[in-house]
Amino acid sequence: MSMSTKMLFERRVILVLAGVGALAVLPFAVIRLWQQDWAIAAVDSIVSSVFIAIFAYVWNTEKTTIPGFVISIFFLLTATLTVVLKGPQNIAWLYPSMIGVFFLVGRKWGVTVNVITIAIVMAVIWNQVEPLDRLTLLLSALATNAFAYVFALSTAKQRKLLAEQARRDGLTQALNRRAFEEQLNWLVSVHQRIHSAPELIIFDIDHFKSINDEFGHDQGDRVLIQLTRIIEARLRATDQLYRIGGEEFAILPLETQPYHSDSLADELRQLVAESSLMAERSITISAGVAAHQPDETAEQWFKRADKALYEAKDAGRNCVKVSPSFDDTTQHAAAS
Ligand SMILES: Nc1nc2c(ncn2[C@@H]2O[C@H](COP(=O)(O)OP(=O)(O)OP(=O)(O)O)[C@@H](O)[C@H]2O)c(=O)[nH]1
């Protein structure tokens, strides 16, 4: 799978901060050298070199954890050293540094390293400022930290919500085709490492077009929503239901007994046939089942399940068909 959204976000933040950091600090390094202010010039030169090195590292490797910590420590160390070397009036640099840290290392580490830094900086300036100024500086630094924490928390929640919404179908709230393909590919990739072959059920509402034609699209929508509800209520939490097309659904049962998906599919078929999804007519589903074969691609596996579904339609609908290789595997397992 490609990089997660969080990783991409952190990578971008690090690249922007490292790039901007290098561009912002480099001129100061040159000015300080020109002014022969050797201590600050040395700090600025080291900081800008580290920013350039981090930018190149993240650009080339896509790794973010260590660079995130390194930039954070540099931000805080630079802000602290500036206070030590140039006096308490330079504490202003601590505030943007603390906010940057939240983006780089996450809110839990962010709040921890920031509080430690505030303690160090306060110890440094303790005897250099008036008691009232001490209190002002301490409270403003802590408030900045608290606001940054709350902001980071709400941003993380929103990112999680958006990522979840991108995996859901708007009408039924079942997981969507994108989530299905991700899970299908993941199961194919882990097949060698798990005990039994992953299994796939695909099912489709029979003569759904005629429901739309006779009773209207809204009624068709209601059937899709209610069907999703009754199937999800029957499934275990680990057996996810996906809406993969208009009236086509899939289930990837996990932690089920091996070669058990055909009976699960038949149970669901019966459940739908016996439920009163519509008062005016009975609703039925047809299903195809396939167990993944070693060395088979996700597409080949899906096609076999889809072929079994079409066999169920050809056989008169309201029934379940299993892919022949599913039976072979079942027999093989029973024989061994
Ligand atoms: N109401 C509603 N209808 C949909 C939605 N998505 C697809 N459809 C309809 O689902 C119908 C699918 O029709 P077909 O593919 O011919 O399948 P069918 O009528 O169920 O026939 P069989 O599958 O062969 O039993 C089409 O009329 C689509 O317009 C949706 O979100 N809401």
The ligand as an ORCA input file, in Angstrom:
! r2SCAN-3c Opt
* xyz 0 1
  N     -32.335      2.907     -6.249
  C     -31.085      2.683     -6.650
  N     -30.860      1.933     -7.734
  C     -29.609      1.701     -8.115
  C     -28.500      2.245     -7.423
  N     -27.368      1.842     -8.054
  C     -27.749      1.070     -9.097
  N     -29.104      0.965     -9.153
  C     -29.921      0.259    -10.109
  O     -29.721     -1.139     -9.968
  C     -30.218     -1.734    -11.176
  C     -29.359     -2.929    -11.520
  O     -29.975     -3.582    -12.592
  P     -29.384     -4.859    -13.280
  O     -27.887     -4.759    -13.344
  O     -30.107     -5.041    -14.583
  O     -29.666     -6.019    -12.298
  P     -31.018     -6.629    -11.749
  O     -32.234     -5.920    -12.243
  O     -30.869     -6.711    -10.271
  O     -30.997     -8.056    -12.376
  P     -30.199     -9.324    -11.883
  O     -28.993     -8.823    -11.118
  O     -29.822    -10.045    -13.111
  O     -31.119    -10.113    -11.008
  C     -30.193     -0.652    -12.253
  O     -31.525     -0.330    -12.591
  C     -29.547      0.540    -11.537
  O     -30.119      1.768    -11.954
  C     -28.765      3.056     -6.282
  O     -27.881      3.579     -5.623
  N     -30.068      3.242     -5.938
*
